[in-house]
Amino acid sequence: MKNLRKYLDSIEPVDNKLDETIDAHLNSLTKPKGSLGLLEEIAKRYITITGVIPPKLNKKRIFVMAADHGVAEEGVSAFPPEVTFQMVKNFLSGGAAINVLARHTGCETAVVDMGVNFKFENEKGLIDKKINKGTKNIAKASAMTEEEMVIGVLAGIELAERSKEDGVGLIGTGEMGIANTTSATAIYCALLGINPEEITGAGTGLDGDGIKRKAVVIAKALELHKPYSSPLDILMKLGGYEIAGLTGLIFGAAKMNIPVVVDGFISTAAAAVAIQAAPQIKEKLFFAHLSNEKGHAVVCEKLGVKPLLNFEMRLGEGTGAALAIGVIEASVKIFNEMATFKDAAVAES
């Protein structure tokens, strides 16, 4: 854990030394100043994070991390636990929503087994980082040990480092895990001081009674694991292996100045842990979309972040990240490919 803390302390904040150069170029493009609104802000932020001008965005990779959750035995999901491994197979065969949207936006999809309760037999394309066959039930015990949490975070860091070596210029987060909205909600409550009843939602489709039962389970877990000594302690006690992996992915990408596009409700839990553990990371993240899952708006407000899109989605998998990546790439292309007034021989006002 001490080595992990040292790693987090070594992550540099964004450097704004290129701001004047970026602004001058954006203002020289053949358009009224500021008329492309958020696209200009997004381009500026991408360049500021990477520190490279003109910006380069070659490969885009979305990590879909999967794991099972012991708390599923409390009846907090409308779907049975076996859906986790079934959906992993669907991701690998290219039939899920994330596959469709990733293909549409030209993103690679990397599927990672962080802790699925299933023995995969040499599945082509699956990245094996399995820590255990699912976490323990957080209503009865700590989700994972400190060692397991650290292993999960380090796995995410390693995948970010590998992405850097592969020339990836933008990373998206995605996940799959039955009952992971329960773990994510518990993390938010412990991390941000929110009442479970305020943000506990339907997840995969619970009815009113199911949502109430889920909130009670979360409250029980929160009380059981007090006190919480740090964001990583909260992750260990209440999280999931996939959330730990995504947290590490964010740590690693921030260290290497690769912008990360955070998907929705679950992925934001990993981002929240990362931001609380190392606040300088916040400016290196894009938040893809406002999830339709109850509570995401509250969480985003408390974190002080503004998602790029709002399509009333709540699927997860990285689907929102895929769409937002398309917008971010568009902003980079505007910066790189749009003519200046001088180049186009267009008169300025």
C-alpha positions as CSV (number, residue, x, y, z in Angstrom):
1,M,0.0,0.0,0.0
2,K,2.9,2.4,0.7
3,N,4.3,1.8,-2.8
4,L,0.8,2.6,-4.2
5,R,0.7,5.8,-2.2
6,K,4.1,6.8,-3.5
7,Y,2.9,6.1,-7.1
8,L,-0.1,8.4,-6.6
9,D,2.0,11.2,-5.2
10,S,4.2,11.0,-8.3
11,I,1.2,11.8,-10.6
12,E,1.7,15.3,-12.0
13,P,-1.1,17.8,-12.3
14,V,-2.0,19.2,-15.7
15,D,0.4,21.8,-17.1
16,N,-1.3,24.9,-18.6
17,K,1.8,26.2,-20.4
18,L,0.2,25.6,-23.8
19,D,-3.0,27.6,-23.1
20,E,-2.1,30.7,-25.0
21,T,-0.9,28.7,-28.0
22,I,-4.1,26.6,-28.0
23,D,-6.3,29.7,-27.7
24,A,-4.5,31.5,-30.4
25,H,-4.9,28.7,-32.8
26,L,-8.6,28.1,-32.0
27,N,-9.3,31.8,-32.5
28,S,-7.5,31.8,-35.8
29,L,-9.9,29.2,-37.3
30,T,-12.5,30.2,-39.9
31,K,-15.3,30.8,-37.5
32,P,-16.5,33.5,-35.1
33,K,-14.5,33.3,-31.8
34,G,-15.8,30.7,-29.5
35,S,-18.6,29.7,-31.9
36,L,-17.9,25.9,-31.6
37,G,-18.5,26.2,-27.9
38,L,-17.7,23.0,-25.9
39,L,-15.9,21.4,-28.9
40,E,-13.2,24.1,-28.4
41,E,-13.1,23.5,-24.7
42,I,-12.8,19.8,-25.2
43,A,-9.9,20.2,-27.7
44,K,-8.1,22.5,-25.4
45,R,-8.5,20.1,-22.5
46,Y,-7.3,17.1,-24.5
47,I,-4.2,19.0,-25.6
48,T,-3.6,20.3,-22.0
49,I,-3.7,16.7,-20.6
50,T,-1.4,15.2,-23.3
51,G,0.9,18.2,-23.5
52,V,1.3,17.6,-27.3
53,I,0.5,20.2,-29.9
54,P,-0.8,19.6,-32.6
55,P,-2.8,16.8,-30.8
56,K,-2.5,13.2,-31.9
57,L,-5.3,10.8,-31.4
58,N,-4.5,7.5,-33.2
59,K,-5.7,4.6,-31.2
60,K,-8.8,4.6,-28.9
61,R,-9.3,1.8,-26.5
62,I,-12.3,1.0,-24.2
63,F,-11.6,-1.4,-21.3
64,V,-14.7,-3.4,-20.3
65,M,-13.8,-4.9,-16.9
66,A,-16.0,-7.7,-15.5
67,A,-16.4,-9.2,-12.0
68,D,-19.1,-10.8,-9.8
69,H,-20.3,-9.5,-6.5
70,G,-21.1,-11.5,-3.4
71,V,-23.8,-9.0,-2.5
72,A,-25.9,-10.3,-5.3
73,E,-27.1,-13.0,-2.9
74,E,-29.1,-10.3,-1.1
75,G,-31.5,-10.0,-4.1
76,V,-30.3,-6.5,-5.1
77,S,-30.4,-7.2,-8.9
78,A,-33.2,-8.1,-11.3
79,F,-30.9,-10.4,-13.1
80,P,-29.1,-13.6,-11.8
81,P,-25.3,-13.6,-11.3
82,E,-24.6,-15.9,-14.3
83,V,-25.5,-13.0,-16.6
84,T,-22.0,-11.6,-15.8
85,F,-20.1,-14.4,-17.5
86,Q,-22.8,-14.7,-20.3
87,M,-22.3,-11.0,-21.1
88,V,-18.5,-11.4,-21.1
89,K,-19.0,-14.0,-23.8
90,N,-21.3,-11.7,-25.7
91,F,-18.6,-8.9,-25.5
92,L,-16.0,-11.3,-26.9
93,S,-18.3,-12.4,-29.7
94,G,-19.0,-8.8,-30.7
95,G,-22.7,-8.8,-30.0
96,A,-23.2,-6.3,-27.2
97,A,-24.1,-2.6,-27.4
98,I,-20.5,-1.6,-26.5
99,N,-19.2,-3.6,-29.5
100,V,-21.6,-1.9,-31.9
101,L,-20.8,1.6,-30.6
102,A,-17.0,0.9,-30.3
103,R,-17.0,-0.2,-34.0
104,H,-19.0,2.9,-34.9
105,T,-16.5,5.2,-33.3
106,G,-13.4,3.2,-34.3
107,C,-12.5,2.1,-30.8
108,E,-10.7,-1.1,-29.8
109,T,-12.6,-3.1,-27.1
110,A,-10.5,-4.8,-24.5
111,V,-12.5,-7.2,-22.3
112,V,-10.9,-8.0,-18.9
113,D,-11.8,-10.7,-16.4
114,M,-11.1,-9.1,-13.0
115,G,-13.1,-11.6,-11.0
116,V,-15.9,-13.4,-12.8
117,N,-17.3,-16.5,-11.1
118,F,-16.7,-18.7,-14.1
119,K,-13.8,-20.6,-15.6
120,F,-13.2,-19.4,-19.1
121,E,-11.5,-21.9,-21.4
122,N,-9.0,-20.0,-23.5
123,E,-11.5,-17.4,-24.7
124,K,-10.0,-15.5,-27.6
125,G,-9.5,-11.9,-26.8
126,L,-10.1,-12.1,-23.1
127,I,-7.5,-10.5,-20.8
128,D,-7.2,-12.6,-17.7
129,K,-6.6,-10.6,-14.5
130,K,-8.9,-12.7,-12.3
131,I,-8.3,-12.0,-8.7
132,N,-11.0,-14.3,-7.3
133,K,-14.4,-15.7,-8.3
134,G,-16.3,-12.6,-7.2
135,T,-16.1,-10.5,-4.1
136,K,-17.6,-11.4,-0.7
137,N,-21.0,-10.1,0.3
138,I,-20.4,-6.6,1.6
139,A,-23.5,-6.9,3.8
140,K,-21.6,-9.5,5.8
141,A,-17.8,-9.0,5.2
142,S,-15.3,-6.8,3.5
143,A,-15.6,-7.1,-0.3
144,M,-11.9,-8.0,-0.6
145,T,-8.7,-8.1,1.3
146,E,-6.2,-5.3,1.1
147,E,-3.9,-7.5,-0.9
148,E,-6.7,-8.2,-3.4
149,M,-7.6,-4.6,-3.7
150,V,-3.9,-3.7,-4.4
151,I,-3.6,-6.5,-7.0
152,G,-6.7,-5.1,-8.8
153,V,-5.5,-1.5,-8.8
154,L,-2.0,-2.6,-10.0
155,A,-3.7,-4.7,-12.8
156,G,-5.4,-1.5,-14.0
157,I,-2.2,0.4,-13.9
158,E,-0.4,-2.3,-15.9
159,L,-3.1,-2.1,-18.6
160,A,-2.8,1.6,-18.8
161,E,1.0,1.3,-19.2
162,R,0.5,-1.3,-21.9
163,S,-1.9,1.1,-23.7
164,K,0.8,3.8,-23.6
165,E,3.2,1.4,-25.3
166,D,0.6,0.5,-27.9
167,G,0.2,4.2,-28.8
168,V,-3.3,4.6,-27.4
169,G,-4.3,8.2,-27.2
170,L,-7.6,8.0,-25.4
171,I,-8.9,5.4,-22.9
172,G,-12.6,4.7,-22.2
173,T,-13.9,2.8,-19.1
174,G,-16.6,0.2,-19.1
175,E,-17.7,-2.6,-16.8
176,M,-20.0,-5.6,-16.3
177,G,-21.0,-7.2,-13.0
178,I,-24.3,-8.2,-11.6
179,A,-25.0,-6.2,-8.4
180,N,-22.3,-3.7,-9.1
181,T,-24.6,-0.7,-8.8
182,T,-25.0,-1.8,-5.2
183,S,-21.3,-1.6,-4.6
184,A,-20.9,1.6,-6.5
185,T,-23.7,3.2,-4.5
186,A,-22.2,2.1,-1.3
187,I,-18.8,3.6,-2.4
188,Y,-20.5,6.9,-3.1
189,C,-22.3,7.0,0.2
190,A,-19.1,6.3,2.2
191,L,-16.9,8.5,0.1
192,L,-19.2,11.6,-0.4
193,G,-21.4,11.4,2.7
194,I,-24.6,10.6,0.9
195,N,-27.7,8.8,2.4
196,P,-28.3,5.5,0.6
197,E,-32.0,6.3,0.1
198,E,-31.1,9.4,-1.9
199,I,-29.1,7.7,-4.6
200,T,-30.1,4.0,-4.6
201,G,-31.7,3.2,-8.0
202,A,-33.2,0.4,-10.0
203,G,-29.9,-0.9,-11.5
204,T,-30.9,-3.6,-13.9
205,G,-34.6,-3.0,-13.3
206,L,-35.7,-3.4,-9.7
207,D,-39.2,-2.5,-8.8
208,G,-40.0,-0.1,-5.9
209,D,-39.8,-2.8,-3.2
210,G,-36.5,-4.0,-4.7
211,I,-35.0,-0.6,-4.5
212,K,-36.0,-0.2,-0.9
213,R,-34.4,-3.6,-0.1
214,K,-31.3,-2.6,-1.9
215,A,-31.0,0.6,0.1
216,V,-31.4,-1.3,3.3
217,V,-28.6,-3.7,2.3
218,I,-26.3,-0.7,1.4
219,A,-27.0,1.0,4.8
220,K,-26.2,-2.3,6.5
221,A,-22.9,-2.6,4.7
222,L,-22.0,1.0,5.4
223,E,-22.5,0.6,9.1
224,L,-20.7,-2.8,9.2
225,H,-17.5,-1.5,7.8
226,K,-17.1,1.8,9.7
227,P,-14.7,3.5,10.1
228,Y,-13.2,4.3,6.7
229,S,-9.6,5.4,6.8
230,S,-9.1,6.3,3.1
231,P,-10.7,6.1,-0.4
232,L,-8.8,2.9,-1.0
233,D,-10.1,1.5,2.3
234,I,-13.6,2.2,1.0
235,L,-12.8,0.5,-2.3
236,M,-11.5,-2.5,-0.4
237,K,-14.5,-2.8,1.9
238,L,-17.3,-1.9,-0.5
239,G,-16.1,-2.2,-4.0
240,G,-15.8,-4.8,-6.7
241,Y,-12.8,-6.2,-8.5
242,E,-13.8,-4.5,-11.7
243,I,-14.1,-1.1,-9.9
244,A,-10.6,-1.7,-8.4
245,G,-9.3,-2.4,-11.9
246,L,-10.8,0.7,-13.3
247,T,-9.5,2.8,-10.5
248,G,-6.0,1.5,-11.3
249,L,-6.6,2.2,-15.0
250,I,-7.4,5.8,-14.2
251,F,-4.3,6.1,-11.9
252,G,-2.0,4.7,-14.6
253,A,-3.5,6.8,-17.5
254,A,-3.2,9.9,-15.3
255,K,0.4,9.1,-14.6
256,M,1.2,8.9,-18.3
257,N,-1.1,11.8,-19.4
258,I,-3.5,9.7,-21.4
259,P,-7.0,11.3,-21.1
260,V,-9.6,8.9,-19.7
261,V,-13.3,9.0,-20.7
262,V,-15.3,7.8,-17.7
263,D,-18.5,6.0,-18.7
264,G,-21.5,6.1,-16.3
265,F,-22.6,5.2,-12.8
266,I,-20.2,2.4,-12.0
267,S,-17.2,3.8,-13.8
268,T,-17.8,7.1,-12.0
269,A,-17.4,5.2,-8.7
270,A,-13.9,4.2,-9.8
271,A,-13.2,7.8,-10.8
272,A,-14.5,9.1,-7.5
273,V,-12.1,6.9,-5.6
274,A,-9.2,8.0,-7.8
275,I,-10.0,11.7,-7.5
276,Q,-10.3,11.4,-3.7
277,A,-7.1,9.5,-3.5
278,A,-5.2,11.8,-5.8
279,P,-7.1,15.1,-6.5
280,Q,-4.8,16.1,-9.4
281,I,-6.3,13.4,-11.5
282,K,-9.6,15.1,-11.8
283,E,-8.5,17.5,-14.6
284,K,-7.2,14.5,-16.7
285,L,-10.7,12.9,-17.0
286,F,-13.6,13.4,-19.3
287,F,-17.0,12.3,-17.9
288,A,-18.9,10.8,-20.8
289,H,-22.6,11.0,-20.0
290,L,-25.1,11.6,-17.3
291,S,-26.5,8.2,-16.4
292,N,-30.2,7.7,-16.0
293,E,-29.4,5.7,-12.9
294,K,-30.8,7.5,-9.9
295,G,-28.1,9.4,-8.0
296,H,-25.6,9.9,-10.8
297,A,-26.6,13.6,-11.1
298,V,-26.1,14.0,-7.3
299,V,-22.7,12.3,-7.5
300,C,-21.5,14.4,-10.4
301,E,-22.6,17.6,-8.6
302,K,-20.7,16.6,-5.5
303,L,-17.6,15.7,-7.5
304,G,-17.9,19.0,-9.4
305,V,-17.9,17.4,-12.9
306,K,-20.1,17.9,-15.9
307,P,-20.7,15.0,-18.2
308,L,-20.5,15.7,-22.0
309,L,-23.8,13.9,-23.0
310,N,-27.2,13.1,-21.7
311,F,-29.0,10.4,-23.7
312,E,-30.9,9.0,-20.7
313,M,-28.8,5.8,-20.9
314,R,-28.0,3.5,-18.0
315,L,-26.5,0.4,-19.6
316,G,-22.9,0.7,-18.6
317,E,-20.4,-1.5,-20.6
318,G,-18.6,1.7,-21.7
319,T,-21.5,2.7,-24.1
320,G,-21.5,6.3,-23.0
321,A,-17.7,6.4,-23.2
322,A,-17.8,5.2,-26.8
323,L,-20.2,8.0,-27.8
324,A,-18.3,10.6,-26.0
325,I,-15.0,9.5,-27.5
326,G,-16.5,10.3,-30.9
327,V,-17.2,13.8,-29.8
328,I,-13.7,14.2,-28.3
329,E,-12.1,13.0,-31.5
330,A,-14.3,15.4,-33.5
331,S,-12.9,18.3,-31.4
332,V,-9.3,17.2,-32.0
333,K,-10.0,17.0,-35.8
334,I,-11.5,20.5,-35.6
335,F,-8.2,21.8,-34.1
336,N,-6.0,19.9,-36.6
337,E,-8.0,20.0,-39.8
338,M,-10.0,23.3,-39.9
339,A,-8.4,26.1,-42.0
340,T,-7.3,29.3,-40.4
341,F,-8.4,32.7,-41.8
342,K,-4.9,33.1,-43.2
343,D,-4.8,29.7,-44.9
344,A,-8.2,30.1,-46.4
345,A,-7.7,33.7,-47.4
346,V,-10.9,34.7,-45.5
347,A,-11.2,38.2,-44.1
348,E,-11.3,38.5,-40.3
349,S,-13.6,40.9,-38.6
